[in-house]
Amino acid sequence: MYTYNTKNVCSKTINFDIENNIVKNVSFKNGCNGNLKGISSLVEGLDVDTVIEKLKGINCGQKGTSCPDQLANALENWKKENK
């Protein structure tokens, strides 16, 4: 299980597993429960790079980021740490 501490969003952490470059078991701590469960369900079983491509750069209001964007950042960090 990989844990990422988010920045500038309502959720505090994102947890997920990666198996054979496939995203699994995504969960967010805090934030908009229904929306985050939806994001988790939609990315389940997708390739890491596909999720990054789809979610990177999504903004929430004037924050300059969002929970989906933070998930993309978390996956990028995972990739860097697991080369």
mmCIF file of the N, C-alpha and C atoms, coordinates in Angstrom:
data_MODEL
# 
_entry.id   MODEL 
# 
loop_
_atom_site.group_PDB 
_atom_site.id 
_atom_site.type_symbol 
_atom_site.label_atom_id 
_atom_site.label_alt_id 
_atom_site.label_comp_id 
_atom_site.label_asym_id 
_atom_site.label_entity_id 
_atom_site.label_seq_id 
_atom_site.pdbx_PDB_ins_code 
_atom_site.Cartn_x 
_atom_site.Cartn_y 
_atom_site.Cartn_z 
_atom_site.occupancy 
_atom_site.B_iso_or_equiv 
_atom_site.pdbx_formal_charge 
_atom_site.auth_seq_id 
_atom_site.auth_comp_id 
_atom_site.auth_asym_id 
_atom_site.auth_atom_id 
_atom_site.pdbx_PDB_model_num 
ATOM 1   N N  . MET A 1 1  ? 0.859   -1.181 0.000   1.00 0.00 ? 1  MET A N  1 
ATOM 2   C CA . MET A 1 1  ? 0.000   0.000  0.000   1.00 0.00 ? 1  MET A CA 1 
ATOM 3   C C  . MET A 1 1  ? 0.898   1.234  0.000   1.00 0.00 ? 1  MET A C  1 
ATOM 4   N N  . TYR A 1 2  ? 0.660   2.117  -0.942  1.00 0.00 ? 2  TYR A N  1 
ATOM 5   C CA . TYR A 1 2  ? 1.394   3.375  -1.049  1.00 0.00 ? 2  TYR A CA 1 
ATOM 6   C C  . TYR A 1 2  ? 0.519   4.476  -0.473  1.00 0.00 ? 2  TYR A C  1 
ATOM 7   N N  . THR A 1 3  ? 1.082   5.354  0.334   1.00 0.00 ? 3  THR A N  1 
ATOM 8   C CA . THR A 1 3  ? 0.358   6.478  0.927   1.00 0.00 ? 3  THR A CA 1 
ATOM 9   C C  . THR A 1 3  ? 0.987   7.780  0.468   1.00 0.00 ? 3  THR A C  1 
ATOM 10  N N  . TYR A 1 4  ? 0.135   8.696  0.009   1.00 0.00 ? 4  TYR A N  1 
ATOM 11  C CA . TYR A 1 4  ? 0.575   10.008 -0.468  1.00 0.00 ? 4  TYR A CA 1 
ATOM 12  C C  . TYR A 1 4  ? -0.138  11.075 0.343   1.00 0.00 ? 4  TYR A C  1 
ATOM 13  N N  . ASN A 1 5  ? 0.615   12.017 0.898   1.00 0.00 ? 5  ASN A N  1 
ATOM 14  C CA . ASN A 1 5  ? 0.048   13.147 1.626   1.00 0.00 ? 5  ASN A CA 1 
ATOM 15  C C  . ASN A 1 5  ? -0.262  14.264 0.631   1.00 0.00 ? 5  ASN A C  1 
ATOM 16  N N  . THR A 1 6  ? -1.523  14.613 0.534   1.00 0.00 ? 6  THR A N  1 
ATOM 17  C CA . THR A 1 6  ? -1.976  15.591 -0.452  1.00 0.00 ? 6  THR A CA 1 
ATOM 18  C C  . THR A 1 6  ? -1.627  17.017 -0.037  1.00 0.00 ? 6  THR A C  1 
ATOM 19  N N  . LYS A 1 7  ? -1.748  17.941 -1.000  1.00 0.00 ? 7  LYS A N  1 
ATOM 20  C CA . LYS A 1 7  ? -1.462  19.355 -0.755  1.00 0.00 ? 7  LYS A CA 1 
ATOM 21  C C  . LYS A 1 7  ? -2.581  20.207 -1.346  1.00 0.00 ? 7  LYS A C  1 
ATOM 22  N N  . ASN A 1 8  ? -3.096  21.137 -0.564  1.00 0.00 ? 8  ASN A N  1 
ATOM 23  C CA . ASN A 1 8  ? -4.068  22.145 -1.009  1.00 0.00 ? 8  ASN A CA 1 
ATOM 24  C C  . ASN A 1 8  ? -5.413  21.585 -1.449  1.00 0.00 ? 8  ASN A C  1 
ATOM 25  N N  . VAL A 1 9  ? -5.820  20.437 -0.892  1.00 0.00 ? 9  VAL A N  1 
ATOM 26  C CA . VAL A 1 9  ? -7.139  19.876 -1.170  1.00 0.00 ? 9  VAL A CA 1 
ATOM 27  C C  . VAL A 1 9  ? -7.765  19.412 0.140   1.00 0.00 ? 9  VAL A C  1 
ATOM 28  N N  . CYS A 1 10 ? -9.042  19.084 0.088   1.00 0.00 ? 10 CYS A N  1 
ATOM 29  C CA . CYS A 1 10 ? -9.768  18.664 1.294   1.00 0.00 ? 10 CYS A CA 1 
ATOM 30  C C  . CYS A 1 10 ? -9.330  17.288 1.800   1.00 0.00 ? 10 CYS A C  1 
ATOM 31  N N  . SER A 1 11 ? -9.010  16.385 0.895   1.00 0.00 ? 11 SER A N  1 
ATOM 32  C CA . SER A 1 11 ? -8.535  15.078 1.348   1.00 0.00 ? 11 SER A CA 1 
ATOM 33  C C  . SER A 1 11 ? -7.118  15.241 1.916   1.00 0.00 ? 11 SER A C  1 
ATOM 34  N N  . LYS A 1 12 ? -6.791  14.422 2.865   1.00 0.00 ? 12 LYS A N  1 
ATOM 35  C CA . LYS A 1 12 ? -5.486  14.528 3.534   1.00 0.00 ? 12 LYS A CA 1 
ATOM 36  C C  . LYS A 1 12 ? -4.468  13.531 3.008   1.00 0.00 ? 12 LYS A C  1 
ATOM 37  N N  . THR A 1 13 ? -4.937  12.330 2.687   1.00 0.00 ? 13 THR A N  1 
ATOM 38  C CA . THR A 1 13 ? -4.041  11.307 2.150   1.00 0.00 ? 13 THR A CA 1 
ATOM 39  C C  . THR A 1 13 ? -4.769  10.499 1.080   1.00 0.00 ? 13 THR A C  1 
ATOM 40  N N  . ILE A 1 14 ? -3.970  9.890  0.211   1.00 0.00 ? 14 ILE A N  1 
ATOM 41  C CA . ILE A 1 14 ? -4.472  8.952  -0.787  1.00 0.00 ? 14 ILE A CA 1 
ATOM 42  C C  . ILE A 1 14 ? -3.675  7.667  -0.623  1.00 0.00 ? 14 ILE A C  1 
ATOM 43  N N  . ASN A 1 15 ? -4.375  6.556  -0.548  1.00 0.00 ? 15 ASN A N  1 
ATOM 44  C CA . ASN A 1 15 ? -3.747  5.237  -0.448  1.00 0.00 ? 15 ASN A CA 1 
ATOM 45  C C  . ASN A 1 15 ? -4.113  4.430  -1.687  1.00 0.00 ? 15 ASN A C  1 
ATOM 46  N N  . PHE A 1 16 ? -3.162  3.642  -2.176  1.00 0.00 ? 16 PHE A N  1 
ATOM 47  C CA . PHE A 1 16 ? -3.452  2.768  -3.314  1.00 0.00 ? 16 PHE A CA 1 
ATOM 48  C C  . PHE A 1 16 ? -2.406  1.673  -3.404  1.00 0.00 ? 16 PHE A C  1 
ATOM 49  N N  . ASP A 1 17 ? -2.739  0.647  -4.173  1.00 0.00 ? 17 ASP A N  1 
ATOM 50  C CA . ASP A 1 17 ? -1.813  -0.419 -4.512  1.00 0.00 ? 17 ASP A CA 1 
ATOM 51  C C  . ASP A 1 17 ? -1.582  -0.372 -6.015  1.00 0.00 ? 17 ASP A C  1 
ATOM 52  N N  . ILE A 1 18 ? -0.433  -0.856 -6.438  1.00 0.00 ? 18 ILE A N  1 
ATOM 53  C CA . ILE A 1 18 ? -0.120  -1.014 -7.854  1.00 0.00 ? 18 ILE A CA 1 
ATOM 54  C C  . ILE A 1 18 ? 0.341   -2.454 -8.043  1.00 0.00 ? 18 ILE A C  1 
ATOM 55  N N  . GLU A 1 19 ? -0.295  -3.152 -8.966  1.00 0.00 ? 19 GLU A N  1 
ATOM 56  C CA . GLU A 1 19 ? 0.114   -4.514 -9.322  1.00 0.00 ? 19 GLU A CA 1 
ATOM 57  C C  . GLU A 1 19 ? 0.307   -4.564 -10.824 1.00 0.00 ? 19 GLU A C  1 
ATOM 58  N N  . ASN A 1 20 ? 1.505   -4.891 -11.268 1.00 0.00 ? 20 ASN A N  1 
ATOM 59  C CA . ASN A 1 20 ? 1.812   -4.966 -12.700 1.00 0.00 ? 20 ASN A CA 1 
ATOM 60  C C  . ASN A 1 20 ? 1.408   -3.690 -13.429 1.00 0.00 ? 20 ASN A C  1 
ATOM 61  N N  . ASN A 1 21 ? 1.689   -2.550 -12.799 1.00 0.00 ? 21 ASN A N  1 
ATOM 62  C CA . ASN A 1 21 ? 1.405   -1.215 -13.342 1.00 0.00 ? 21 ASN A CA 1 
ATOM 63  C C  . ASN A 1 21 ? -0.091  -0.898 -13.433 1.00 0.00 ? 21 ASN A C  1 
ATOM 64  N N  . ILE A 1 22 ? -0.910  -1.644 -12.692 1.00 0.00 ? 22 ILE A N  1 
ATOM 65  C CA . ILE A 1 22 ? -2.357  -1.439 -12.665 1.00 0.00 ? 22 ILE A CA 1 
ATOM 66  C C  . ILE A 1 22 ? -2.752  -0.872 -11.301 1.00 0.00 ? 22 ILE A C  1 
ATOM 67  N N  . VAL A 1 23 ? -3.584  0.175  -11.312 1.00 0.00 ? 23 VAL A N  1 
ATOM 68  C CA . VAL A 1 23 ? -4.033  0.850  -10.090 1.00 0.00 ? 23 VAL A CA 1 
ATOM 69  C C  . VAL A 1 23 ? -5.120  0.024  -9.408  1.00 0.00 ? 23 VAL A C  1 
ATOM 70  N N  . LYS A 1 24 ? -4.964  -0.166 -8.093  1.00 0.00 ? 24 LYS A N  1 
ATOM 71  C CA . LYS A 1 24 ? -5.932  -0.948 -7.316  1.00 0.00 ? 24 LYS A CA 1 
ATOM 72  C C  . LYS A 1 24 ? -6.122  -0.330 -5.933  1.00 0.00 ? 24 LYS A C  1 
ATOM 73  N N  . ASN A 1 25 ? -7.288  -0.556 -5.366  1.00 0.00 ? 25 ASN A N  1 
ATOM 74  C CA . ASN A 1 25 ? -7.579  -0.223 -3.962  1.00 0.00 ? 25 ASN A CA 1 
ATOM 75  C C  . ASN A 1 25 ? -7.337  1.238  -3.613  1.00 0.00 ? 25 ASN A C  1 
ATOM 76  N N  . VAL A 1 26 ? -7.777  2.161  -4.455  1.00 0.00 ? 26 VAL A N  1 
ATOM 77  C CA . VAL A 1 26 ? -7.595  3.587  -4.180  1.00 0.00 ? 26 VAL A CA 1 
ATOM 78  C C  . VAL A 1 26 ? -8.574  4.019  -3.101  1.00 0.00 ? 26 VAL A C  1 
ATOM 79  N N  . SER A 1 27 ? -8.066  4.737  -2.110  1.00 0.00 ? 27 SER A N  1 
ATOM 80  C CA . SER A 1 27 ? -8.939  5.323  -1.080  1.00 0.00 ? 27 SER A CA 1 
ATOM 81  C C  . SER A 1 27 ? -8.365  6.667  -0.652  1.00 0.00 ? 27 SER A C  1 
ATOM 82  N N  . PHE A 1 28 ? -9.274  7.575  -0.325  1.00 0.00 ? 28 PHE A N  1 
ATOM 83  C CA . PHE A 1 28 ? -8.913  8.916  0.115   1.00 0.00 ? 28 PHE A CA 1 
ATOM 84  C C  . PHE A 1 28 ? -9.341  9.071  1.561   1.00 0.00 ? 28 PHE A C  1 
ATOM 85  N N  . LYS A 1 29 ? -8.549  9.797  2.339   1.00 0.00 ? 29 LYS A N  1 
ATOM 86  C CA . LYS A 1 29 ? -8.940  10.135 3.710   1.00 0.00 ? 29 LYS A CA 1 
ATOM 87  C C  . LYS A 1 29 ? -9.424  11.575 3.691   1.00 0.00 ? 29 LYS A C  1 
ATOM 88  N N  . ASN A 1 30 ? -10.654 11.786 4.160   1.00 0.00 ? 30 ASN A N  1 
ATOM 89  C CA . ASN A 1 30 ? -11.334 13.084 4.171   1.00 0.00 ? 30 ASN A CA 1 
ATOM 90  C C  . ASN A 1 30 ? -11.716 13.479 2.745   1.00 0.00 ? 30 ASN A C  1 
ATOM 91  N N  . GLY A 1 31 ? -12.289 14.648 2.590   1.00 0.00 ? 31 GLY A N  1 
ATOM 92  C CA . GLY A 1 31 ? -12.724 15.109 1.281   1.00 0.00 ? 31 GLY A CA 1 
ATOM 93  C C  . GLY A 1 31 ? -14.179 14.774 1.019   1.00 0.00 ? 31 GLY A C  1 
ATOM 94  N N  . CYS A 1 32 ? -14.613 14.975 -0.198  1.00 0.00 ? 32 CYS A N  1 
ATOM 95  C CA . CYS A 1 32 ? -16.003 14.745 -0.625  1.00 0.00 ? 32 CYS A CA 1 
ATOM 96  C C  . CYS A 1 32 ? -16.210 13.255 -0.867  1.00 0.00 ? 32 CYS A C  1 
ATOM 97  N N  . ASN A 1 33 ? -16.758 12.584 0.101   1.00 0.00 ? 33 ASN A N  1 
ATOM 98  C CA . ASN A 1 33 ? -16.830 11.123 0.133   1.00 0.00 ? 33 ASN A CA 1 
ATOM 99  C C  . ASN A 1 33 ? -17.378 10.509 -1.156  1.00 0.00 ? 33 ASN A C  1 
ATOM 100 N N  . GLY A 1 34 ? -18.529 10.961 -1.617  1.00 0.00 ? 34 GLY A N  1 
ATOM 101 C CA . GLY A 1 34 ? -19.131 10.373 -2.815  1.00 0.00 ? 34 GLY A CA 1 
ATOM 102 C C  . GLY A 1 34 ? -18.283 10.576 -4.049  1.00 0.00 ? 34 GLY A C  1 
ATOM 103 N N  . ASN A 1 35 ? -17.782 11.788 -4.244  1.00 0.00 ? 35 ASN A N  1 
ATOM 104 C CA . ASN A 1 35 ? -16.942 12.067 -5.411  1.00 0.00 ? 35 ASN A CA 1 
ATOM 105 C C  . ASN A 1 35 ? -15.665 11.235 -5.385  1.00 0.00 ? 35 ASN A C  1 
ATOM 106 N N  . LEU A 1 36 ? -15.067 11.114 -4.214  1.00 0.00 ? 36 LEU A N  1 
ATOM 107 C CA . LEU A 1 36 ? -13.802 10.386 -4.123  1.00 0.00 ? 36 LEU A CA 1 
ATOM 108 C C  . LEU A 1 36 ? -14.003 8.886  -4.283  1.00 0.00 ? 36 LEU A C  1 
ATOM 109 N N  . LYS A 1 37 ? -15.140 8.375  -3.819  1.00 0.00 ? 37 LYS A N  1 
ATOM 110 C CA . LYS A 1 37 ? -15.454 6.966  -4.078  1.00 0.00 ? 37 LYS A CA 1 
ATOM 111 C C  . LYS A 1 37 ? -15.656 6.745  -5.575  1.00 0.00 ? 37 LYS A C  1 
ATOM 112 N N  . GLY A 1 38 ? -16.273 7.732  -6.240  1.00 0.00 ? 38 GLY A N  1 
ATOM 113 C CA . GLY A 1 38 ? -16.470 7.637  -7.685  1.00 0.00 ? 38 GLY A CA 1 
ATOM 114 C C  . GLY A 1 38 ? -15.143 7.621  -8.427  1.00 0.00 ? 38 GLY A C  1 
ATOM 115 N N  . ILE A 1 39 ? -14.242 8.516  -8.068  1.00 0.00 ? 39 ILE A N  1 
ATOM 116 C CA . ILE A 1 39 ? -12.914 8.549  -8.699  1.00 0.00 ? 39 ILE A CA 1 
ATOM 117 C C  . ILE A 1 39 ? -12.208 7.211  -8.477  1.00 0.00 ? 39 ILE A C  1 
ATOM 118 N N  . SER A 1 40 ? -12.244 6.736  -7.243  1.00 0.00 ? 40 SER A N  1 
ATOM 119 C CA . SER A 1 40 ? -11.585 5.464  -6.915  1.00 0.00 ? 40 SER A CA 1 
ATOM 120 C C  . SER A 1 40 ? -12.131 4.328  -7.774  1.00 0.00 ? 40 SER A C  1 
ATOM 121 N N  . SER A 1 41 ? -13.431 4.281  -7.932  1.00 0.00 ? 41 SER A N  1 
ATOM 122 C CA . SER A 1 41 ? -14.059 3.235  -8.735  1.00 0.00 ? 41 SER A CA 1 
ATOM 123 C C  . SER A 1 41 ? -13.683 3.356  -10.210 1.00 0.00 ? 41 SER A C  1 
ATOM 124 N N  . LEU A 1 42 ? -13.656 4.572  -10.719 1.00 0.00 ? 42 LEU A N  1 
ATOM 125 C CA . LEU A 1 42 ? -13.357 4.784  -12.142 1.00 0.00 ? 42 LEU A CA 1 
ATOM 126 C C  . LEU A 1 42 ? -11.927 4.440  -12.522 1.00 0.00 ? 42 LEU A C  1 
ATOM 127 N N  . VAL A 1 43 ? -10.975 4.638  -11.610 1.00 0.00 ? 43 VAL A N  1 
ATOM 128 C CA . VAL A 1 43 ? -9.570  4.359  -11.938 1.00 0.00 ? 43 VAL A CA 1 
ATOM 129 C C  . VAL A 1 43 ? -9.163  2.927  -11.612 1.00 0.00 ? 43 VAL A C  1 
ATOM 130 N N  . GLU A 1 44 ? -9.981  2.209  -10.875 1.00 0.00 ? 44 GLU A N  1 
ATOM 131 C CA . GLU A 1 44 ? -9.681  0.828  -10.501 1.00 0.00 ? 44 GLU A CA 1 
ATOM 132 C C  . GLU A 1 44 ? -9.445  -0.013 -11.759 1.00 0.00 ? 44 GLU A C  1 
ATOM 133 N N  . GLY A 1 45 ? -8.291  -0.671 -11.811 1.00 0.00 ? 45 GLY A N  1 
ATOM 134 C CA . GLY A 1 45 ? -7.983  -1.555 -12.914 1.00 0.00 ? 45 GLY A CA 1 
ATOM 135 C C  . GLY A 1 45 ? -7.338  -0.886 -14.123 1.00 0.00 ? 45 GLY A C  1 
ATOM 136 N N  . LEU A 1 46 ? -7.143  0.430  -14.060 1.00 0.00 ? 46 LEU A N  1 
ATOM 137 C CA . LEU A 1 46 ? -6.507  1.135  -15.172 1.00 0.00 ? 46 LEU A CA 1 
ATOM 138 C C  . LEU A 1 46 ? -4.989  1.162  -15.009 1.00 0.00 ? 46 LEU A C  1 
ATOM 139 N N  . ASP A 1 47 ? -4.306  1.300  -16.113 1.00 0.00 ? 47 ASP A N  1 
ATOM 140 C CA . ASP A 1 47 ? -2.859  1.457  -16.138 1.00 0.00 ? 47 ASP A CA 1 
ATOM 141 C C  . ASP A 1 47 ? -2.474  2.786  -15.481 1.00 0.00 ? 47 ASP A C  1 
ATOM 142 N N  . VAL A 1 48 ? -1.368  2.796  -14.751 1.00 0.00 ? 48 VAL A N  1 
ATOM 143 C CA . VAL A 1 48 ? -0.887  3.990  -14.043 1.00 0.00 ? 48 VAL A CA 1 
ATOM 144 C C  . VAL A 1 48 ? -0.800  5.193  -14.980 1.00 0.00 ? 48 VAL A C  1 
ATOM 145 N N  . ASP A 1 49 ? -0.199  5.020  -16.142 1.00 0.00 ? 49 ASP A N  1 
ATOM 146 C CA . ASP A 1 49 ? -0.019  6.141  -17.069 1.00 0.00 ? 49 ASP A CA 1 
ATOM 147 C C  . ASP A 1 49 ? -1.342  6.664  -17.615 1.00 0.00 ? 49 ASP A C  1 
ATOM 148 N N  . THR A 1 50 ? -2.301  5.790  -17.798 1.00 0.00 ? 50 THR A N  1 
ATOM 149 C CA . THR A 1 50 ? -3.627  6.206  -18.261 1.00 0.00 ? 50 THR A CA 1 
ATOM 150 C C  . THR A 1 50 ? -4.293  7.090  -17.227 1.00 0.00 ? 50 THR A C  1 
ATOM 151 N N  . VAL A 1 51 ? -4.207  6.697  -15.959 1.00 0.00 ? 51 VAL A N  1 
ATOM 152 C CA . VAL A 1 51 ? -4.813  7.497  -14.887 1.00 0.00 ? 51 VAL A CA 1 
ATOM 153 C C  . VAL A 1 51 ? -4.132  8.863  -14.811 1.00 0.00 ? 51 VAL A C  1 
ATOM 154 N N  . ILE A 1 52 ? -2.823  8.895  -14.866 1.00 0.00 ? 52 ILE A N  1 
ATOM 155 C CA . ILE A 1 52 ? -2.094  10.166 -14.823 1.00 0.00 ? 52 ILE A CA 1 
ATOM 156 C C  . ILE A 1 52 ? -2.547  11.059 -15.968 1.00 0.00 ? 52 ILE A C  1 
ATOM 157 N N  . GLU A 1 53 ? -2.603  10.508 -17.166 1.00 0.00 ? 53 GLU A N  1 
ATOM 158 C CA . GLU A 1 53 ? -2.997  11.275 -18.349 1.00 0.00 ? 53 GLU A CA 1 
ATOM 159 C C  . GLU A 1 53 ? -4.405  11.855 -18.220 1.00 0.00 ? 53 GLU A C  1 
ATOM 160 N N  . LYS A 1 54 ? -5.329  11.082 -17.667 1.00 0.00 ? 54 LYS A N  1 
ATOM 161 C CA . LYS A 1 54 ? -6.715  11.523 -17.548 1.00 0.00 ? 54 LYS A CA 1 
ATOM 162 C C  . LYS A 1 54 ? -6.925  12.559 -16.439 1.00 0.00 ? 54 LYS A C  1 
ATOM 163 N N  . LEU A 1 55 ? -6.158  12.474 -15.347 1.00 0.00 ? 55 LEU A N  1 
ATOM 164 C CA . LEU A 1 55 ? -6.446  13.294 -14.166 1.00 0.00 ? 55 LEU A CA 1 
ATOM 165 C C  . LEU A 1 55 ? -5.506  14.477 -13.962 1.00 0.00 ? 55 LEU A C  1 
ATOM 166 N N  . LYS A 1 56 ? -4.319  14.429 -14.543 1.00 0.00 ? 56 LYS A N  1 
ATOM 167 C CA . LYS A 1 56 ? -3.326  15.486 -14.350 1.00 0.00 ? 56 LYS A CA 1 
ATOM 168 C C  . LYS A 1 56 ? -3.863  16.832 -14.834 1.00 0.00 ? 56 LYS A C  1 
ATOM 169 N N  . GLY A 1 57 ? -3.759  17.845 -13.972 1.00 0.00 ? 57 GLY A N  1 
ATOM 170 C CA . GLY A 1 57 ? -4.126  19.205 -14.350 1.00 0.00 ? 57 GLY A CA 1 
ATOM 171 C C  . GLY A 1 57 ? -5.557  19.595 -14.066 1.00 0.00 ? 57 GLY A C  1 
ATOM 172 N N  . ILE A 1 58 ? -6.380  18.696 -13.533 1.00 0.00 ? 58 ILE A N  1 
ATOM 173 C CA . ILE A 1 58 ? -7.757  19.057 -13.174 1.00 0.00 ? 58 ILE A CA 1 
ATOM 174 C C  . ILE A 1 58 ? -7.701  19.967 -11.956 1.00 0.00 ? 58 ILE A C  1 
ATOM 175 N N  . ASN A 1 59 ? -8.403  21.098 -12.033 1.00 0.00 ? 59 ASN A N  1 
ATOM 176 C CA . ASN A 1 59 ? -8.411  22.067 -10.928 1.00 0.00 ? 59 ASN A CA 1 
ATOM 177 C C  . ASN A 1 59 ? -9.747  22.078 -10.208 1.00 0.00 ? 59 ASN A C  1 
ATOM 178 N N  . CYS A 1 60 ? -9.707  22.434 -8.935  1.00 0.00 ? 60 CYS A N  1 
ATOM 179 C CA . CYS A 1 60 ? -10.900 22.613 -8.105  1.00 0.00 ? 60 CYS A CA 1 
ATOM 180 C C  . CYS A 1 60 ? -10.910 24.071 -7.660  1.00 0.00 ? 60 CYS A C  1 
ATOM 181 N N  . GLY A 1 61 ? -11.807 24.855 -8.227  1.00 0.00 ? 61 GLY A N  1 
ATOM 182 C CA . GLY A 1 61 ? -11.853 26.274 -7.884  1.00 0.00 ? 61 GLY A CA 1 
ATOM 183 C C  . GLY A 1 61 ? -10.541 26.951 -8.227  1.00 0.00 ? 61 GLY A C  1 
ATOM 184 N N  . GLN A 1 62 ? -10.060 27.761 -7.303  1.00 0.00 ? 62 GLN A N  1 
ATOM 185 C CA . GLN A 1 62 ? -8.816  28.519 -7.505  1.00 0.00 ? 62 GLN A CA 1 
ATOM 186 C C  . GLN A 1 62 ? -7.617  27.866 -6.825  1.00 0.00 ? 62 GLN A C  1 
ATOM 187 N N  . LYS A 1 63 ? -7.745  26.599 -6.464  1.00 0.00 ? 63 LYS A N  1 
ATOM 188 C CA . LYS A 1 63 ? -6.683  25.913 -5.720  1.00 0.00 ? 63 LYS A CA 1 
ATOM 189 C C  . LYS A 1 63 ? -5.452  25.588 -6.563  1.00 0.00 ? 63 LYS A C  1 
ATOM 190 N N  . GLY A 1 64 ? -5.613  25.504 -7.870  1.00 0.00 ? 64 GLY A N  1 
ATOM 191 C CA . GLY A 1 64 ? -4.497  25.108 -8.721  1.00 0.00 ? 64 GLY A CA 1 
ATOM 192 C C  . GLY A 1 64 ? -4.258  23.612 -8.725  1.00 0.00 ? 64 GLY A C  1 
ATOM 193 N N  . THR A 1 65 ? -5.119  22.870 -8.071  1.00 0.00 ? 65 THR A N  1 
ATOM 194 C CA . THR A 1 65 ? -5.042  21.410 -8.020  1.00 0.00 ? 65 THR A CA 1 
ATOM 195 C C  . THR A 1 65 ? -6.433  20.893 -7.662  1.00 0.00 ? 65 THR A C  1 
ATOM 196 N N  . SER A 1 66 ? -6.559  19.597 -7.488  1.00 0.00 ? 66 SER A N  1 
ATOM 197 C CA . SER A 1 66 ? -7.815  18.957 -7.092  1.00 0.00 ? 66 SER A CA 1 
ATOM 198 C C  . SER A 1 66 ? -7.462  17.574 -6.560  1.00 0.00 ? 66 SER A C  1 
ATOM 199 N N  . CYS A 1 67 ? -8.438  16.883 -6.007  1.00 0.00 ? 67 CYS A N  1 
ATOM 200 C CA . CYS A 1 67 ? -8.176  15.511 -5.561  1.00 0.00 ? 67 CYS A CA 1 
ATOM 201 C C  . CYS A 1 67 ? -7.779  14.611 -6.733  1.00 0.00 ? 67 CYS A C  1 
ATOM 202 N N  . PRO A 1 68 ? -8.434  14.707 -7.914  1.00 0.00 ? 68 PRO A N  1 
ATOM 203 C CA . PRO A 1 68 ? -7.959  13.905 -9.034  1.00 0.00 ? 68 PRO A CA 1 
ATOM 204 C C  . PRO A 1 68 ? -6.528  14.260 -9.438  1.00 0.00 ? 68 PRO A C  1 
ATOM 205 N N  . ASP A 1 69 ? -6.204  15.543 -9.472  1.00 0.00 ? 69 ASP A N  1 
ATOM 206 C CA . ASP A 1 69 ? -4.843  15.972 -9.807  1.00 0.00 ? 69 ASP A CA 1 
ATOM 207 C C  . ASP A 1 69 ? -3.852  15.455 -8.770  1.00 0.00 ? 69 ASP A C  1 
ATOM 208 N N  . GLN A 1 70 ? -4.241  15.450 -7.509  1.00 0.00 ? 70 GLN A N  1 
ATOM 209 C CA . GLN A 1 70 ? -3.361  14.930 -6.464  1.00 0.00 ? 70 GLN A CA 1 
ATOM 210 C C  . GLN A 1 70 ? -3.138  13.436 -6.626  1.00 0.00 ? 70 GLN A C  1 
ATOM 211 N N  . LEU A 1 71 ? -4.159  12.706 -7.083  1.00 0.00 ? 71 LEU A N  1 
ATOM 212 C CA . LEU A 1 71 ? -3.969  11.283 -7.360  1.00 0.00 ? 71 LEU A CA 1 
ATOM 213 C C  . LEU A 1 71 ? -2.960  11.103 -8.491  1.00 0.00 ? 71 LEU A C  1 
ATOM 214 N N  . ALA A 1 72 ? -3.055  11.929 -9.527  1.00 0.00 ? 72 ALA A N  1 
ATOM 215 C CA . ALA A 1 72 ? -2.072  11.870 -10.609 1.00 0.00 ? 72 ALA A CA 1 
ATOM 216 C C  . ALA A 1 72 ? -0.670  12.150 -10.068 1.00 0.00 ? 72 ALA A C  1 
ATOM 217 N N  . ASN A 1 73 ? -0.533  13.144 -9.198  1.00 0.00 ? 73 ASN A N  1 
ATOM 218 C CA . ASN A 1 73 ? 0.766   13.448 -8.580  1.00 0.00 ? 73 ASN A CA 1 
ATOM 219 C C  . ASN A 1 73 ? 1.270   12.269 -7.755  1.00 0.00 ? 73 ASN A C  1 
ATOM 220 N N  . ALA A 1 74 ? 0.365   11.643 -7.009  1.00 0.00 ? 74 ALA A N  1 
ATOM 221 C CA . ALA A 1 74 ? 0.740   10.493 -6.185  1.00 0.00 ? 74 ALA A CA 1 
ATOM 222 C C  . ALA A 1 74 ? 1.269   9.360  -7.055  1.00 0.00 ? 74 ALA A C  1 
ATOM 223 N N  . LEU A 1 75 ? 0.604   9.124  -8.182  1.00 0.00 ? 75 LEU A N  1 
ATOM 224 C CA . LEU A 1 75 ? 1.048   8.062  -9.084  1.00 0.00 ? 75 LEU A CA 1 
ATOM 225 C C  . LEU A 1 75 ? 2.390   8.398  -9.725  1.00 0.00 ? 75 LEU A C  1 
ATOM 226 N N  . GLU A 1 76 ? 2.597   9.664  -10.057 1.00 0.00 ? 76 GLU A N  1 
ATOM 227 C CA . GLU A 1 76 ? 3.898   10.081 -10.582 1.00 0.00 ? 76 GLU A CA 1 
ATOM 228 C C  . GLU A 1 76 ? 4.992   9.866  -9.543  1.00 0.00 ? 76 GLU A C  1 
ATOM 229 N N  . ASN A 1 77 ? 4.698   10.200 -8.286  1.00 0.00 ? 77 ASN A N  1 
ATOM 230 C CA . ASN A 1 77 ? 5.677   9.960  -7.216  1.00 0.00 ? 77 ASN A CA 1 
ATOM 231 C C  . ASN A 1 77 ? 5.969   8.477  -7.077  1.00 0.00 ? 77 ASN A C  1 
ATOM 232 N N  . TRP A 1 78 ? 4.921   7.652  -7.122  1.00 0.00 ? 78 TRP A N  1 
ATOM 233 C CA . TRP A 1 78 ? 5.108   6.212  -7.028  1.00 0.00 ? 78 TRP A CA 1 
ATOM 234 C C  . TRP A 1 78 ? 6.042   5.729  -8.142  1.00 0.00 ? 78 TRP A C  1 
ATOM 235 N N  . LYS A 1 79 ? 5.800   6.226  -9.371  1.00 0.00 ? 79 LYS A N  1 
ATOM 236 C CA . LYS A 1 79 ? 6.639   5.818  -10.501 1.00 0.00 ? 79 LYS A CA 1 
ATOM 237 C C  . LYS A 1 79 ? 8.102   6.175  -10.266 1.00 0.00 ? 79 LYS A C  1 
ATOM 238 N N  . LYS A 1 80 ? 8.363   7.398  -9.756  1.00 0.00 ? 80 LYS A N  1 
ATOM 239 C CA . LYS A 1 80 ? 9.731   7.833  -9.498  1.00 0.00 ? 80 LYS A CA 1 
ATOM 240 C C  . LYS A 1 80 ? 10.406  6.954  -8.455  1.00 0.00 ? 80 LYS A C  1 
ATOM 241 N N  . GLU A 1 81 ? 9.662   6.591  -7.429  1.00 0.00 ? 81 GLU A N  1 
ATOM 242 C CA . GLU A 1 81 ? 10.211  5.790  -6.339  1.00 0.00 ? 81 GLU A CA 1 
ATOM 243 C C  . GLU A 1 81 ? 10.370  4.317  -6.689  1.00 0.00 ? 81 GLU A C  1 
ATOM 244 N N  . ASN A 1 82 ? 9.693   3.873  -7.735  1.00 0.00 ? 82 ASN A N  1 
ATOM 245 C CA . ASN A 1 82 ? 9.698   2.449  -8.070  1.00 0.00 ? 82 ASN A CA 1 
ATOM 246 C C  . ASN A 1 82 ? 10.273  2.146  -9.450  1.00 0.00 ? 82 ASN A C  1 
ATOM 247 N N  . LYS A 1 83 ? 11.201  2.977  -9.892  1.00 0.00 ? 83 LYS A N  1 
ATOM 248 C CA . LYS A 1 83 ? 11.850  2.740  -11.191 1.00 0.00 ? 83 LYS A CA 1 
ATOM 249 C C  . LYS A 1 83 ? 12.794  1.575  -11.080 1.00 0.00 ? 83 LYS A C  1 
# 
